[in-house]
Amino acid sequence: MLRKFAQHGTSIASFAPSSRFLARTICKGIDYDAAKCIVELGAGTGPITNELVRQVRAGTRLVIVELDPDFCKRLRAKFPGADIVEGDAAHMDKLLADRGITQVDHVVSGLPLPSFPDQLRGDILASVARSLAPNGTFRQLTNMPYIYWKLYRGYFSDVRFNLVPLNLPPAGVYVCRGYHSAPVAP
Ligand SMILES: C[S@@+](CC[C@H](N)C(=O)[O-])C[C@H]1O[C@@H](n2cnc3c(N)ncnc32)[C@H](O)[C@@H]1O
């Protein structure tokens, strides 16, 4: 992760994988018995994938989307049998359509969305919104607690924040519902 951070900066935006505390918190509240499809965006070395693979029920589709080919290779070795898609989160709905999936119950994101240009961030969230079930959640981790609440409120009507003080550095998770649109440019 440190090497990738040095190479790619803003598309990685973190030099260490998420802790198990953060991985558990981002998945907290998911009804695994009811979920038909869960998608992870930006899996990196797989700390959140690990939690999802442990919890997901037989019959639930779990799709992991990661842009970096080296991380994909590593994820496939670590989670044989998991559906690891090498692709861009901005095309999430198309990647899912290729698999016959039209609706997702939960999207769990480790993407560094605030570091992305507005256009890319907007494209990713619009793609997520096209697939998300009406009561579905978009879950976004952050290493900067509370700071981006307003950013996500620009896209979702309901944004809650769960602090993870035991992560180093202290981190947290935004749980977002009710996508409305891209924010109006200032
Ligand atoms: C901060 S790392 C998160 C890693 C991991 N989820 C964790 O919690 O430790 C961000 C990950 O997003 C991936 N990524 C960046 N842009 C992406 C994109 N457009 N589509 C899919 N993955 C992307 C990077 O390759 C990297 O693995």
Ligand as a Chemical Component Dictionary entry (heavy atoms), coordinates in Angstrom:
data_LIG
# 
_chem_comp.id                   LIG 
_chem_comp.type                 NON-POLYMER 
_chem_comp.pdbx_formal_charge   0 
_chem_comp.three_letter_code    LIG 
# 
loop_
_chem_comp_atom.comp_id 
_chem_comp_atom.atom_id 
_chem_comp_atom.alt_atom_id 
_chem_comp_atom.type_symbol 
_chem_comp_atom.charge 
_chem_comp_atom.model_Cartn_x 
_chem_comp_atom.model_Cartn_y 
_chem_comp_atom.model_Cartn_z 
_chem_comp_atom.pdbx_ordinal 
LIG C1  C1  C 0  -7.345  4.182  0.179   1  
LIG S1  S1  S 1  -7.208  2.755  -0.874  2  
LIG C2  C2  C 0  -8.392  1.810  0.052   3  
LIG C3  C3  C 0  -7.974  0.414  0.255   4  
LIG C4  C4  C 0  -8.853  -0.475 1.118   5  
LIG N1  N1  N 0  -10.263 -0.366 0.802   6  
LIG C5  C5  C 0  -8.651  -0.243 2.592   7  
LIG O1  O1  O 0  -9.642  0.050  3.270   8  
LIG O2  O2  O -1 -7.531  -0.377 3.074   9  
LIG C6  C6  C 0  -8.126  3.227  -2.332  10 
LIG C7  C7  C 0  -8.251  2.135  -3.380  11 
LIG O3  O3  O 0  -9.106  2.620  -4.429  12 
LIG C8  C8  C 0  -8.601  2.160  -5.684  13 
LIG N2  N2  N 0  -9.132  3.045  -6.744  14 
LIG C9  C9  C 0  -8.786  4.326  -7.013  15 
LIG N3  N3  N 0  -9.517  4.819  -8.028  16 
LIG C10 C10 C 0  -10.383 3.826  -8.402  17 
LIG C11 C11 C 0  -11.405 3.735  -9.380  18 
LIG N4  N4  N 0  -11.702 4.765  -10.185 19 
LIG N5  N5  N 0  -12.096 2.582  -9.488  20 
LIG C12 C12 C 0  -11.812 1.522  -8.678  21 
LIG N6  N6  N 0  -10.848 1.550  -7.725  22 
LIG C13 C13 C 0  -10.134 2.686  -7.583  23 
LIG C14 C14 C 0  -7.082  2.265  -5.509  24 
LIG O4  O4  O 0  -6.406  1.474  -6.450  25 
LIG C15 C15 C 0  -6.935  1.775  -4.057  26 
LIG O5  O5  O 0  -6.779  0.385  -4.019  27 
# 
loop_
_chem_comp_bond.comp_id 
_chem_comp_bond.atom_id_1 
_chem_comp_bond.atom_id_2 
_chem_comp_bond.value_order 
_chem_comp_bond.pdbx_ordinal 
LIG C1  S1  SING 1  
LIG S1  C2  SING 2  
LIG S1  C6  SING 3  
LIG C2  C3  SING 4  
LIG C3  C4  SING 5  
LIG C4  N1  SING 6  
LIG C4  C5  SING 7  
LIG C5  O1  DOUB 8  
LIG C5  O2  SING 9  
LIG C6  C7  SING 10 
LIG C7  O3  SING 11 
LIG C7  C15 SING 12 
LIG O3  C8  SING 13 
LIG C8  N2  SING 14 
LIG C8  C14 SING 15 
LIG N2  C9  SING 16 
LIG N2  C13 SING 17 
LIG C9  N3  DOUB 18 
LIG N3  C10 SING 19 
LIG C10 C11 SING 20 
LIG C10 C13 DOUB 21 
LIG C11 N4  SING 22 
LIG C11 N5  DOUB 23 
LIG N5  C12 SING 24 
LIG C12 N6  DOUB 25 
LIG N6  C13 SING 26 
LIG C14 O4  SING 27 
LIG C14 C15 SING 28 
LIG C15 O5  SING 29 
# 
